Amino acid sequence: MLQLGHEEFERLVIDELDLLPDDMVDGLDNVIFVVEDRPESGELDTLGLYDGVALTERGQYGFGEMPDRIVVFREPLLELCADLEDLRDQVHITLVHEIAHFYGIDDDRLHDLGWG
């Protein structure tokens, strides 16, 4: 398993987030990005999670709402990847996948687009 501490992994996620196209991230409103070691279930098959209400599902959404969260799970990604380059690629894919959920794109459509 690839070894990378929490702070180093968090820096890698921030670097990959900075590389995403502006038109993908500019529309993210009231969203925070979080790095956690693993999902609550302890399983290592979930790489990321969008925790919120998709843009397409929102009715009245206004001031005072708790932010949506995009969570990137460190241990499952490290378990999956053989080297740092692979990790960067997988973090990139995970970020795009979870951001797509914010915009209301479901897993089937992501799969059709090659991101699922």
Rosetta constraint file for C-alpha pairs under 8 A:
AtomPair CA 1 CA 78 HARMONIC 6.21 0.50
AtomPair CA 1 CA 79 HARMONIC 5.12 0.50
AtomPair CA 1 CA 80 HARMONIC 7.64 0.50
AtomPair CA 1 CA 81 HARMONIC 7.33 0.50
AtomPair CA 1 CA 82 HARMONIC 6.97 0.50
AtomPair CA 2 CA 78 HARMONIC 5.25 0.50
AtomPair CA 2 CA 79 HARMONIC 6.57 0.50
AtomPair CA 2 CA 81 HARMONIC 6.56 0.50
AtomPair CA 2 CA 82 HARMONIC 6.17 0.50
AtomPair CA 2 CA 83 HARMONIC 6.40 0.50
AtomPair CA 2 CA 84 HARMONIC 7.83 0.50
AtomPair CA 3 CA 78 HARMONIC 6.84 0.50
AtomPair CA 4 CA 8 HARMONIC 6.14 0.50
AtomPair CA 4 CA 9 HARMONIC 5.99 0.50
AtomPair CA 4 CA 78 HARMONIC 7.59 0.50
AtomPair CA 5 CA 9 HARMONIC 6.03 0.50
AtomPair CA 6 CA 10 HARMONIC 6.03 0.50
AtomPair CA 6 CA 37 HARMONIC 7.75 0.50
AtomPair CA 6 CA 74 HARMONIC 7.47 0.50
AtomPair CA 7 CA 11 HARMONIC 6.19 0.50
AtomPair CA 8 CA 12 HARMONIC 6.31 0.50
AtomPair CA 9 CA 13 HARMONIC 6.30 0.50
AtomPair CA 9 CA 74 HARMONIC 6.95 0.50
AtomPair CA 10 CA 14 HARMONIC 6.26 0.50
AtomPair CA 10 CA 35 HARMONIC 6.32 0.50
AtomPair CA 11 CA 15 HARMONIC 6.12 0.50
AtomPair CA 12 CA 16 HARMONIC 6.19 0.50
AtomPair CA 12 CA 88 HARMONIC 7.22 0.50
AtomPair CA 13 CA 17 HARMONIC 6.06 0.50
AtomPair CA 13 CA 91 HARMONIC 6.58 0.50
AtomPair CA 13 CA 92 HARMONIC 8.00 0.50
AtomPair CA 14 CA 18 HARMONIC 6.17 0.50
AtomPair CA 15 CA 19 HARMONIC 6.54 0.50
AtomPair CA 16 CA 20 HARMONIC 6.74 0.50
AtomPair CA 16 CA 88 HARMONIC 7.02 0.50
AtomPair CA 16 CA 91 HARMONIC 7.10 0.50
AtomPair CA 16 CA 92 HARMONIC 5.90 0.50
AtomPair CA 17 CA 92 HARMONIC 7.40 0.50
AtomPair CA 17 CA 95 HARMONIC 7.23 0.50
AtomPair CA 20 CA 24 HARMONIC 6.86 0.50
AtomPair CA 20 CA 25 HARMONIC 7.12 0.50
AtomPair CA 21 CA 25 HARMONIC 6.78 0.50
AtomPair CA 22 CA 26 HARMONIC 5.57 0.50
AtomPair CA 23 CA 27 HARMONIC 7.01 0.50
AtomPair CA 24 CA 28 HARMONIC 7.78 0.50
AtomPair CA 24 CA 99 HARMONIC 7.87 0.50
AtomPair CA 28 CA 102 HARMONIC 7.81 0.50
AtomPair CA 30 CA 66 HARMONIC 7.68 0.50
AtomPair CA 30 CA 67 HARMONIC 4.78 0.50
AtomPair CA 30 CA 68 HARMONIC 6.26 0.50
AtomPair CA 31 CA 67 HARMONIC 5.12 0.50
AtomPair CA 31 CA 68 HARMONIC 4.64 0.50
AtomPair CA 31 CA 69 HARMONIC 5.54 0.50
AtomPair CA 31 CA 70 HARMONIC 7.19 0.50
AtomPair CA 32 CA 67 HARMONIC 6.46 0.50
AtomPair CA 32 CA 68 HARMONIC 6.32 0.50
AtomPair CA 32 CA 69 HARMONIC 4.96 0.50
AtomPair CA 32 CA 70 HARMONIC 6.26 0.50
AtomPair CA 33 CA 69 HARMONIC 5.82 0.50
AtomPair CA 33 CA 70 HARMONIC 4.85 0.50
AtomPair CA 33 CA 71 HARMONIC 5.93 0.50
AtomPair CA 33 CA 72 HARMONIC 7.67 0.50
AtomPair CA 34 CA 69 HARMONIC 6.92 0.50
AtomPair CA 34 CA 70 HARMONIC 6.16 0.50
AtomPair CA 34 CA 71 HARMONIC 4.75 0.50
AtomPair CA 34 CA 72 HARMONIC 6.28 0.50
AtomPair CA 35 CA 71 HARMONIC 5.66 0.50
AtomPair CA 35 CA 72 HARMONIC 4.91 0.50
AtomPair CA 35 CA 73 HARMONIC 5.91 0.50
AtomPair CA 35 CA 74 HARMONIC 6.73 0.50
AtomPair CA 36 CA 71 HARMONIC 6.77 0.50
AtomPair CA 36 CA 72 HARMONIC 6.31 0.50
AtomPair CA 36 CA 73 HARMONIC 5.04 0.50
AtomPair CA 36 CA 74 HARMONIC 6.15 0.50
AtomPair CA 37 CA 73 HARMONIC 5.28 0.50
AtomPair CA 37 CA 74 HARMONIC 4.77 0.50
AtomPair CA 37 CA 75 HARMONIC 5.36 0.50
AtomPair CA 38 CA 42 HARMONIC 5.98 0.50
AtomPair CA 38 CA 43 HARMONIC 7.20 0.50
AtomPair CA 38 CA 44 HARMONIC 6.88 0.50
AtomPair CA 38 CA 73 HARMONIC 5.04 0.50
AtomPair CA 38 CA 74 HARMONIC 6.37 0.50
AtomPair CA 38 CA 75 HARMONIC 5.75 0.50
AtomPair CA 38 CA 76 HARMONIC 6.65 0.50
AtomPair CA 39 CA 43 HARMONIC 6.46 0.50
AtomPair CA 39 CA 44 HARMONIC 7.60 0.50
AtomPair CA 39 CA 46 HARMONIC 7.04 0.50
AtomPair CA 39 CA 73 HARMONIC 6.82 0.50
AtomPair CA 43 CA 76 HARMONIC 7.98 0.50
AtomPair CA 44 CA 75 HARMONIC 7.02 0.50
AtomPair CA 44 CA 76 HARMONIC 4.54 0.50
AtomPair CA 44 CA 79 HARMONIC 7.72 0.50
AtomPair CA 45 CA 76 HARMONIC 6.30 0.50
AtomPair CA 46 CA 73 HARMONIC 7.36 0.50
AtomPair CA 46 CA 76 HARMONIC 6.66 0.50
AtomPair CA 47 CA 72 HARMONIC 6.20 0.50
AtomPair CA 47 CA 73 HARMONIC 5.29 0.50
AtomPair CA 47 CA 74 HARMONIC 7.69 0.50
AtomPair CA 47 CA 76 HARMONIC 5.77 0.50
AtomPair CA 47 CA 77 HARMONIC 5.92 0.50
AtomPair CA 47 CA 94 HARMONIC 6.62 0.50
AtomPair CA 48 CA 70 HARMONIC 7.22 0.50
AtomPair CA 48 CA 71 HARMONIC 5.36 0.50
AtomPair CA 48 CA 72 HARMONIC 4.44 0.50
AtomPair CA 48 CA 73 HARMONIC 5.62 0.50
AtomPair CA 48 CA 94 HARMONIC 6.03 0.50
AtomPair CA 48 CA 95 HARMONIC 7.63 0.50
AtomPair CA 48 CA 98 HARMONIC 6.76 0.50
AtomPair CA 49 CA 69 HARMONIC 7.94 0.50
AtomPair CA 49 CA 70 HARMONIC 5.72 0.50
AtomPair CA 49 CA 71 HARMONIC 5.05 0.50
AtomPair CA 49 CA 72 HARMONIC 6.69 0.50
AtomPair CA 49 CA 98 HARMONIC 6.18 0.50
AtomPair CA 50 CA 68 HARMONIC 7.56 0.50
AtomPair CA 50 CA 69 HARMONIC 5.95 0.50
AtomPair CA 50 CA 70 HARMONIC 4.63 0.50
AtomPair CA 50 CA 71 HARMONIC 6.44 0.50
AtomPair CA 50 CA 98 HARMONIC 5.30 0.50
AtomPair CA 50 CA 99 HARMONIC 7.44 0.50
AtomPair CA 50 CA 101 HARMONIC 6.50 0.50
AtomPair CA 50 CA 102 HARMONIC 6.95 0.50
AtomPair CA 51 CA 68 HARMONIC 5.77 0.50
AtomPair CA 51 CA 69 HARMONIC 5.02 0.50
AtomPair CA 51 CA 70 HARMONIC 6.19 0.50
AtomPair CA 51 CA 71 HARMONIC 7.69 0.50
AtomPair CA 52 CA 67 HARMONIC 7.67 0.50
AtomPair CA 52 CA 68 HARMONIC 4.48 0.50
AtomPair CA 52 CA 69 HARMONIC 6.33 0.50
AtomPair CA 52 CA 102 HARMONIC 7.47 0.50
AtomPair CA 53 CA 57 HARMONIC 6.27 0.50
AtomPair CA 53 CA 58 HARMONIC 6.31 0.50
AtomPair CA 53 CA 68 HARMONIC 7.11 0.50
AtomPair CA 53 CA 102 HARMONIC 7.07 0.50
AtomPair CA 54 CA 58 HARMONIC 6.45 0.50
AtomPair CA 54 CA 101 HARMONIC 6.31 0.50
AtomPair CA 54 CA 102 HARMONIC 4.55 0.50
AtomPair CA 54 CA 103 HARMONIC 5.71 0.50
AtomPair CA 54 CA 104 HARMONIC 4.97 0.50
AtomPair CA 55 CA 102 HARMONIC 5.96 0.50
AtomPair CA 55 CA 103 HARMONIC 5.20 0.50
AtomPair CA 55 CA 104 HARMONIC 5.89 0.50
AtomPair CA 56 CA 103 HARMONIC 6.58 0.50
AtomPair CA 56 CA 104 HARMONIC 5.28 0.50
AtomPair CA 57 CA 104 HARMONIC 7.32 0.50
AtomPair CA 61 CA 65 HARMONIC 7.16 0.50
AtomPair CA 70 CA 95 HARMONIC 7.98 0.50
AtomPair CA 70 CA 98 HARMONIC 6.43 0.50
AtomPair CA 70 CA 99 HARMONIC 7.47 0.50
AtomPair CA 72 CA 91 HARMONIC 7.78 0.50
AtomPair CA 72 CA 94 HARMONIC 7.39 0.50
AtomPair CA 72 CA 95 HARMONIC 7.62 0.50
AtomPair CA 73 CA 77 HARMONIC 6.54 0.50
AtomPair CA 74 CA 78 HARMONIC 6.14 0.50
AtomPair CA 75 CA 79 HARMONIC 6.01 0.50
AtomPair CA 76 CA 80 HARMONIC 6.18 0.50
AtomPair CA 77 CA 81 HARMONIC 6.25 0.50
AtomPair CA 77 CA 87 HARMONIC 6.81 0.50
AtomPair CA 77 CA 90 HARMONIC 7.16 0.50
AtomPair CA 77 CA 91 HARMONIC 7.46 0.50
AtomPair CA 78 CA 82 HARMONIC 7.90 0.50
AtomPair CA 78 CA 87 HARMONIC 6.96 0.50
AtomPair CA 81 CA 86 HARMONIC 5.59 0.50
AtomPair CA 81 CA 87 HARMONIC 5.39 0.50
AtomPair CA 81 CA 90 HARMONIC 7.76 0.50
AtomPair CA 82 CA 86 HARMONIC 6.45 0.50
AtomPair CA 82 CA 87 HARMONIC 7.54 0.50
AtomPair CA 83 CA 87 HARMONIC 6.27 0.50
AtomPair CA 84 CA 88 HARMONIC 6.20 0.50
AtomPair CA 85 CA 89 HARMONIC 6.36 0.50
AtomPair CA 86 CA 90 HARMONIC 6.17 0.50
AtomPair CA 87 CA 91 HARMONIC 6.04 0.50
AtomPair CA 88 CA 92 HARMONIC 6.11 0.50
AtomPair CA 89 CA 93 HARMONIC 6.24 0.50
AtomPair CA 90 CA 94 HARMONIC 6.02 0.50
AtomPair CA 91 CA 95 HARMONIC 6.08 0.50
AtomPair CA 92 CA 96 HARMONIC 6.26 0.50
AtomPair CA 93 CA 97 HARMONIC 6.03 0.50
AtomPair CA 93 CA 115 HARMONIC 6.73 0.50
AtomPair CA 94 CA 98 HARMONIC 6.18 0.50
AtomPair CA 95 CA 99 HARMONIC 6.00 0.50
AtomPair CA 96 CA 100 HARMONIC 6.01 0.50
AtomPair CA 96 CA 115 HARMONIC 7.63 0.50
AtomPair CA 97 CA 101 HARMONIC 6.63 0.50
AtomPair CA 97 CA 110 HARMONIC 7.20 0.50
AtomPair CA 97 CA 115 HARMONIC 6.26 0.50
AtomPair CA 97 CA 116 HARMONIC 7.01 0.50
AtomPair CA 98 CA 102 HARMONIC 6.68 0.50
AtomPair CA 99 CA 103 HARMONIC 6.65 0.50
AtomPair CA 100 CA 104 HARMONIC 6.39 0.50
AtomPair CA 100 CA 105 HARMONIC 5.26 0.50
AtomPair CA 100 CA 106 HARMONIC 7.64 0.50
AtomPair CA 100 CA 110 HARMONIC 7.82 0.50
AtomPair CA 101 CA 105 HARMONIC 5.07 0.50
AtomPair CA 101 CA 106 HARMONIC 6.14 0.50
AtomPair CA 105 CA 109 HARMONIC 6.29 0.50
AtomPair CA 105 CA 110 HARMONIC 6.68 0.50
AtomPair CA 106 CA 110 HARMONIC 6.23 0.50
AtomPair CA 107 CA 111 HARMONIC 6.01 0.50
AtomPair CA 107 CA 116 HARMONIC 5.96 0.50
AtomPair CA 108 CA 112 HARMONIC 6.34 0.50
AtomPair CA 108 CA 116 HARMONIC 7.29 0.50
AtomPair CA 109 CA 113 HARMONIC 6.22 0.50
AtomPair CA 109 CA 116 HARMONIC 7.86 0.50
AtomPair CA 110 CA 114 HARMONIC 6.14 0.50
AtomPair CA 110 CA 115 HARMONIC 4.92 0.50
AtomPair CA 110 CA 116 HARMONIC 4.73 0.50
AtomPair CA 111 CA 115 HARMONIC 5.42 0.50
AtomPair CA 111 CA 116 HARMONIC 3.86 0.50
AtomPair CA 112 CA 116 HARMONIC 7.47 0.50
